[in-house]
Amino acid sequence: PFKALFGDIAIKDIFWKNTTINLCKYDSTDNFSTLFKRKNVDTTKKVINTHPDYTERTSIIFKAIFDILPEKGSISNINIFVKRKEKDDVNISIPFININDYKINFPITISDKKQKQHFFFANIIYPDDRTIYSKVVNKYDEKDFFPGYKSLQLKAHFDTAFFSIHQSTEGGNIVLSGQSEMLHLFINQPAISYSDVIFDKLRLNYHFTITENAFILDSSSQVHFNQLTFNPFVRFQVYPTKQLEININKPSFPAQELFSSLPEGLFHNTYGIKAKGNLSYKLHFLADFSIIDSLKLESELKPEKLSIYSYGNVNLAKLDSDFIHTVYENEEPVEQIYVSYSNPNYTPLQQISPYLRNALLCTEDGAFYWHRGFIQEAFQQALIQNIKRKRFARGGSTITMQLVKNLYLNKHKNISRKLEEMLIVWIIENMRLCSKDRMFEIYLNIIEFGPHTYGVSKGTHFYFNKKPNELTLPEAIFMASIVPKPKHFASSFDSTGTLKPAVQDFLKYVANRMLSKEMINQAELDAFQPNIEIKGPAKELLKQKKDSINLDEVLPVLNINY
């Protein structure tokens, strides 16, 4: 498009006033994308490539910057109006642009009906070297919603940003290299964290390649994140199929570099950890979104002579001693559980029916006694399901992860909670803060087994008026099936108080799994009947309550590999 307008000429000076541009986008229709579409000049070809050539598109942009941009000039009063369906209109206002010897300075205001952001850009362009240096200063002190994006509940702010870009070509591809840096970045968004997330310093030294169909960040690039540095490789292929690959290989480095770099807004409980020793980290992620079941995820953080002498804002070491656990619902405390053998409602592990212990291992975490907090394949499968459903549907949680969520974390499903959950689990398992038996025992004594019914002792009484060591096999498997949906136990029964067929089938399946794992013998399976009789307080509640919750959403998802 630019060559059609300007040919091969260059503009030496420019003086321009009063420009208004309207950009409109409604669903799949807009009034601007045709400017970047490539003409198909070879009409003799039977097959026309409808995919965009990203090398050519990028080349057009940089040709406009380096070959057409004038050496000096003055442009004033530019207004760009962005109109989008069902979203706030955005106004981008540039009162002036001063150009002198390829030094380009201008202020810019981005606003909608309620919010404004003011920035000042200072740029130097070297056309012969095809290099740009830029500085962006935020002139607005208020940390408010970004204009046009209040519906996303996004607040963002930074003090100053710097970046440089050098454009070259290699093998027909566009190569961009340089550095970008941002100081005092502030983000507040509920999907990330309910607290302010602050990054003191972010820097990226990058080597970025744009091919006809892909964007590649080379592993020679380096990210500086507070005190931590690492070299990522990222490749995003747009066609013929969408693919995303991410690799990180961080060899041995001081552990404190990681812990000191964690933003407090993302890591409320573990902020301030003090450690000695080293860590190493590897990540491999590969997804072809046309065959999402082929997704690969490998992530490993290894300790090397690591010792932690301060656990931050919470005492993770309390797991091996008596403590009080407070249960919260809707941000309000509803019950306190004294995790101690002196508590008559606290049941030692060996006094809990092996049927229940083993049924929970089958339904929740079959590899609990062998893994170190995470089951890689289960987490991978959970990610696949979440991508398919386009929402957070499964978390791939192990018993250790569930224990950490109950003891230390809030109920909000956001990035902050998931990151901190993984870090606390990793610390507990790798630093061996307590035994697996102790973790399992605490888990059984604090989880919810029914509406406002916490711990195995109260749970067995609630359903069967029994002690935890008196459960039959069907009763134990039923209680294990309740764990994902404790407040909706009534959904397991029909109007006569009999277990629904889907629940009976589930109980049979778990019993067979227990046999295959040698948790029960053949005689116990032969005698097994997937029926139970509710005798405790739940019986009266069951008569009163009709529960229409979808069983497919709440029955445990079993991974047959574990």
Beta strands, then each sheet from edge to edge (+ up, - down):
strand 1: 13-26
strand 2: 29-30
strand 3: 72-84
strand 4: 90-100
strand 5: 103-111
strand 6: 116-126
strand 7: 131-138
strand 8: 155-157
strand 9: 160-170
strand 10: 173-189
strand 11: 193-210
strand 12: 214-217
strand 13: 222-225
strand 14: 228-230
strand 15: 232-237
strand 16: 243-254
strand 17: 273-288
strand 18: 296-311
strand 19: 323-329
strand 20: 332-339
strand 21: 448-450
strand 22: 453-454
sheet 1: 2+ 1- 3- 4+ 5- 6+ 7- 9+ 10- 8+
sheet 2: 2+ 1- 3- 4+ 5- 6+ 7- 9+ 10- 11+ 12- 15+ 16- 17+ 18-
sheet 3: 2+ 1- 3- 4+ 5- 6+ 7- 9+ 10- 11+ 13- 14+
sheet 4: 19+ 20-
sheet 5: 21+ 22-
end
